[in-house]
Amino acid sequence: TIFYSALVVFLNILVDMIYPLIDPRVTTEEGTDE
């Protein structure tokens, strides 16, 4: 459903903002995207 798709997108953005706070190593490692 459209609601489910919007929820998934919202959660992805939320994780992108919160995860670096939980695991600072993500922000310190630069240059390599695998």
C-alpha positions in Angstrom: 0.0 0.0 0.0 1.0 3.7 -0.3 1.0 4.0 3.4 3.5 1.1 3.8 5.8 2.6 1.2 5.8 5.9 2.9 6.5 4.3 6.2 9.5 2.4 4.8 10.9 5.6 3.3 10.4 7.4 6.6 12.2 4.7 8.5 15.1 4.8 6.1 15.5 8.5 6.6 15.2 8.1 10.4 17.9 5.4 10.5 20.2 7.6 8.3 19.9 10.3 10.9 20.1 8.2 14.1 22.6 5.4 13.1 25.7 7.7 13.1 24.7 8.8 16.7 24.6 5.1 17.7 27.8 4.1 15.8 30.2 7.1 15.3 32.5 4.9 13.2 30.2 5.4 10.2 30.9 9.1 10.1 34.6 8.8 10.7 35.2 6.3 7.9 35.3 8.2 4.6 36.0 7.5 1.0 35.0 3.8 0.6 31.5 2.8 -0.3 31.1 -0.9 -0.7 
